[in-house]
Amino acid sequence: MAIDPTKLAALQARSASGLRVAVCEYIRVDWDDVTTNYYGAAAWHEVPPFNSIGLTIEPRLITNRRDPFHQLELNPDLRTDSVKVTFEDIDKTITGLFQTYSSGVSIEFFLYYPDVDLHVALWSGQLSAPDIYGWKQLTATATNG
């Protein structure tokens, strides 16, 4: 998905003028051809100014409060890169999805800028089922390539 140059220019102008640029991260997991879920550190569709995100985001990602964004290698060349994704799983919903669909499900990381209604796809790969399922949370590994 190409970035709209008009929206990008509006974001750059906003940042250059000293105004705060609101942004959130969310992921899309395609468990199979018909089951797609969106996850974030919060239910972004319910949180101003992100209400216009246009998706229902499940608040399942556990992130660092000081830096709520995943560290992603955006230009990985030919090497494989992996990212740890930690899900809140007190109700065992994520465990059930992994037990049903196993490893190799598609994952994609996005940023959303509500000031210009812009979704930016950052990174995509495959999500592997965790080796160990935790009691309240589980950590899976996403790998590109």
C-alpha positions in Angstrom: 0.0 0.0 0.0 1.6 3.3 -1.1 1.6 6.2 1.2 -0.5 9.1 0.0 2.0 12.0 -0.6 -0.6 14.6 0.4 -1.2 13.0 3.8 2.5 12.6 4.3 3.1 16.3 3.5 0.4 17.2 6.0 2.1 15.2 8.7 5.5 16.7 7.9 4.1 20.2 8.0 2.3 19.4 11.3 5.6 18.1 12.8 7.7 21.0 11.4 5.3 23.5 13.0 5.9 22.0 16.4 2.5 20.4 16.8 2.2 17.0 18.3 1.7 14.1 15.9 -0.6 11.4 17.3 0.3 7.9 16.3 -0.5 4.3 17.4 0.7 0.9 16.5 -1.5 -2.1 15.8 -1.0 -5.5 14.2 -3.2 -7.6 11.9 -3.1 -11.4 12.2 -4.7 -13.4 9.5 -5.3 -16.7 11.3 -6.8 -18.2 8.1 -8.6 -17.0 5.0 -11.6 -15.8 6.9 -10.4 -15.1 10.4 -8.5 -11.8 10.7 -8.0 -10.0 14.0 -6.5 -6.6 14.9 -4.5 -6.2 18.1 -3.1 -3.2 19.9 -1.8 -2.0 23.3 -5.3 -0.4 23.7 -8.7 -0.5 22.1 -7.6 2.3 19.8 -11.0 2.5 18.1 -12.4 3.7 21.5 -9.6 6.2 22.4 -9.6 9.8 21.1 -8.1 10.9 18.8 -7.9 7.4 17.2 -11.6 6.8 17.0 -11.6 7.2 13.2 -9.2 4.1 12.8 -12.0 2.2 11.1 -11.1 -1.1 12.7 -12.0 -2.9 15.9 -8.7 -3.3 17.8 -8.5 -5.9 20.6 -6.4 -4.6 23.5 -4.1 -7.6 23.8 -0.6 -6.4 23.1 1.7 -6.0 26.1 4.3 -3.4 25.4 6.8 -1.3 27.2 5.0 1.8 28.7 8.1 4.0 27.9 8.2 2.9 24.3 5.0 1.2 23.2 6.3 0.5 19.7 7.9 -2.7 18.5 11.5 -2.4 17.3 11.3 -3.4 13.6 14.0 -3.8 11.0 12.4 -1.9 8.1 15.0 -2.7 5.4 16.1 -6.3 6.3 18.0 -7.0 3.0 18.4 -10.8 2.6 18.6 -11.7 6.3 15.7 -12.9 8.4 14.5 -10.7 11.2 12.3 -11.7 14.1 10.1 -9.7 16.5 8.8 -10.9 19.8 5.0 -10.2 20.2 3.5 -10.6 23.7 -0.2 -11.1 24.0 -2.4 -10.7 27.1 -4.2 -14.1 27.2 -6.0 -14.4 30.6 -9.1 -15.8 28.8 -7.0 -18.2 26.7 -8.5 -16.9 23.4 -5.0 -16.4 21.8 -4.0 -19.9 23.1 -7.0 -21.4 21.4 -6.3 -19.6 18.1 -2.7 -20.9 18.1 -3.9 -24.4 18.9 -6.4 -24.2 16.0 -4.2 -22.5 13.4 -0.6 -23.4 14.6 2.4 -21.6 13.2 2.8 -19.7 10.0 -0.1 -17.3 10.2 0.4 -13.9 8.6 1.2 -10.9 10.7 1.5 -7.3 9.7 2.5 -4.2 11.8 0.9 -0.8 11.1 1.1 2.7 12.3 -2.0 4.9 12.3 -1.9 8.7 12.2 -5.4 10.0 13.0 -4.7 13.7 12.1 -4.6 12.7 8.4 -6.4 9.3 8.6 -3.3 7.5 7.4 -2.5 3.8 7.9 1.1 2.8 7.2 2.1 -0.8 6.7 5.6 -1.3 8.3 6.5 -4.9 8.5 5.0 -8.3 7.6 5.9 -11.9 8.3 4.7 -15.1 9.8 3.8 -15.7 13.4 5.0 -18.8 15.1 3.2 -20.6 17.9 5.0 -20.1 21.2 7.0 -23.0 22.7 5.6 -22.2 26.2 2.0 -21.0 26.9 1.9 -18.7 29.9 -0.8 -18.4 32.5 -1.8 -14.7 31.8 0.2 -14.0 28.7 2.1 -15.6 25.9 5.0 -14.5 23.7 5.2 -15.6 20.1 7.8 -14.8 17.5 7.1 -13.1 14.2 9.6 -13.7 11.4 9.9 -12.0 8.0 11.2 -13.5 4.8 
